[in-house]
């Protein structure tokens, strides 16, 4: 069978960087090929060559066996190639239907050639139903969660009737049930003869859906795995060039139960129900649940980002009153937010300023900032976290996802945290950086920090947490000990099953 796509000996250089080194890649109709590699391995560059964003320095691209040139995104569209981007490519000032058909709005006949709004809404409803997203096509995107916006991005790609669909971290914001629905859609597309390139750092999904896995490392082909050869260990070893020992480990230090207690918390999202949970010193408490369960809302209320209707919080047996992030920071409670680029970092500022911002007073004792001390402090904590950057003066926007997450963490480590809340800590992060983030979390717990980890990655929740609290519609429906943490038990509680606490 002639592949739909063949890329041969693709080379691409940027200033001082050899991004692609003779990469070969192909995918056939009705085949799902996983494209794997750490951040910086060349995956995005290769896909941008295919999408017409970059022109290769050398090499060939063939579509259906014939040479093809991609000079723009429209060239890819003409070949019926559609992209689902990891970084959302949506406009929150428009509604759902307008985003799905952005740039290719259907028109009605006649002199005025008006946009056919009815047709847009009808087609949008079909794609939303396919993905299990229960929102109206005329809902403003600004009212949707990040996960729901991700599903709108997917609906936009599906509506293009693509022959080749490129999915870049499509489930990074989705819960287990939404991920299962999306993987079912991928299977349907495969059965319909659509070729799918699936890029994901969630290796469990790759094992479940991929027919083949192609791995890039340092801009070159590192190897390929057939369906029967795809295992977690082989994928990790091929991506990083070594075994990642003890990828999942639990903290070994002593646990002190009841260190931080949420005795009663009511949020504006769920005003009639209470959140109650506790996490011990030295413990990693996973917080699981479906999108809309209220996990992020509870975290933001604890941190003081969103006002709570009621909040009875206790730290080290002392009641707390938190009305703003400033109050939370004063008590040693910090939040690493889900959307690190907009809520965790000021991406146009250098690493130095991002790291020192929460504690700027210590670098300006007389009201004037000592830039040398600020740089020294930022460099010290970034060194501890192995932030990979030429210096602390580079803009945060230039860093990979994993290094951005480390910078968000670095600004809190300098303040000696007592409680750290991680909201989707490894979203969109490669396997090597994941291992480093897990190691950092373990180290913090072993040093006595209480950690709450919100995650939609079931493998992560089960393997990283000491215990798992599960939320449904604003309340904690149960808390599972490590020995009871299975996908079945978590999902039963996530849909409101027995075990309410």
C-alpha positions, 0 to 999 in steps of 0.5 A, a space after each residue: 500500500 502506498 503511504 499517504 505521506 512520505 517524508 524523506 531525509 528532511 533537514 532543517 537548520 536554524 541559527 546555530 541549531 541543527 533541528 532535523 537531521 535527515 529524518 524519515 517518516 511515513 504514514 498510510 491510510 487507516 494507520 495511527 502512527 505515534 510520533 514520540 520524543 522529548 521536548 526539543 527532539 524535532 517533532 514540532 519542527 517536522 510537523 511544521 515542515 509538513 504544515 508549510 510553516 517551515 521550508 526544509 533545507 533539503 529532503 522530500 515530501 510525497 503525498 500519495 506517492 507524488 512530490 508535494 511542496 508545502 509553502 503555507 498552511 493553505 497548501 496543507 489544507 488543500 491536501 486535506 491535512 488538518 492539525 490539532 495544536 497543543 497550544 490552543 488556536 482558538 479565539 475566546 471572543 467568538 462563540 464555539 461555532 465561529 471557532 470551529 469554522 474560523 477562516 472557512 465559514 460556509 456562505 449562502 448563495 445570492 448577491 450578498 453571499 452571507 455566512 450560513 450560520 444555520 449550517 455552521 451550528 448544525 455541523 458544530 452540533 454533530 462534532 460536539 456530540 461526537 466528542 461528548 461535549 454538551 455545550 451550545 454552538 452559540 456559547 462564547 468560548 470565554 465561558 468554557 474551561 481549558 479542557 472544553 476549549 481543547 475539545 472545540 479545537 478537536 471539533 474544528 479539525 474533525 469538521 475539515 474531513 481530513 485525510 491526514 490528521 495530526 494530533 499534538 497532545 490532544 488529551 493534555 487537558 482532558 480527563 479519563 472519560 474524555 480521553 476514552 471518548 477521543 480515542 474511540 473517535 480516533 479508532 473510528 477515523 482509522 476505520 474510515 481510512 483516515 491517517 493519524 499522526 498522534 503526538 503525546 507524552 501520555 505513553 499509556 495512550 500510545 500503547 492503547 491506540 498506536 499501530 506504530 511508534 516512531 521516535 525522534 531524539 536530538 533531531 534524528 530518527 532514534 528508532 521505530 516500534 511495531 504494535 507488538 513492541 510498544 511498551 512503556 520501558 522501550 518507549 522511554 529508553 528510545 526517547 531519552 537514550 537510557 533507562 529512567 530508573 524508578 520513574 514512579 517512586 513514593 516519598 520515603 519520609 515520615 508522614 504527619 497526618 492532618 498537617 493541612 485540613 480543609 474542614 469546609 470549603 464552598 465555592 461559587 461554582 458549587 455553593 450548596 456543597 462542601 469540600 472536605 479533605 486533609 493532607 499530611 506533612 510529607 504526603 502527596 495527595 492526588 486529587 482526581 475527578 472529571 472535568 467540572 468536578 470542582 478540583 481547580 475551583 477548590 484549589 483557587 479558593 484555597 489559594 485566594 485567587 477566587 473568593 470562597 463563599 465559606 472557608 475553614 482551613 487549618 494549618 499546623 492546628 491553627 485556623 487560617 483566614 485566606 482572602 487573597 494569594 498574599 494571605 496564602 503566601 504569608 502562610 506558606 501555601 502556594 499554587 502551581 496553576 494548570 495554565 502555566 503560560 498565562 497564570 504561572 508566568 509572565 512569559 515576556 519577562 526573564 527567568 530572573 524576574 519570574 523567580 524573584 517576583 513573589 519575594 522581591 522585598 528580600 532583594 530590595 531592602 532599601 527600596 531599590 532592587 539589587 539586580 546582582 543579588 536577584 540574579 544570584 538568587 534566581 540562578 541558585 534555585 534554578 540550578 537546584 531544579 536543573 532549569 535548562 537555559 543559557 542564563 536567568 536573563 532569557 525570556 520565560 517564553 523561550 523555554 520548553 514546557 518542562 523548564 517553564 514548569 520548573 521556573 513556576 516551581 522555583 519561585 515558590 521554593 525560594 519561600 520555603 513552602 508548607 503546602 504546595 498545590 500542583 494543578 496538572 503538573 506535567 501537562 504537555 511535558 515530555 517523559 524526561 521532564 516528567 521524571 524530574 518533576 516527580 523527583 522534585 515532588 518526592 524531594 519536597 514531600 520528604 522534606 516535610 512539604 504537604 503536596 496536593 496534586 490535581 491530575 487528569 492523567 490516571 497513570 500519574 494519579 495512581 503511581 505518584 500519590 500516597 492517597 487519592 481523593 476523588 471529587 464529583 460535582 463539587 464534593 469529595 466522594 471518597 479517599 482511596 489508600 494507595 492499595 485501593 487506587 485503581 482506575 475502576 475505583 477512581 472512576 466509580 467515585 468520579 461519577 458520584 459512586 459510593 464512598 462519599 466523605 
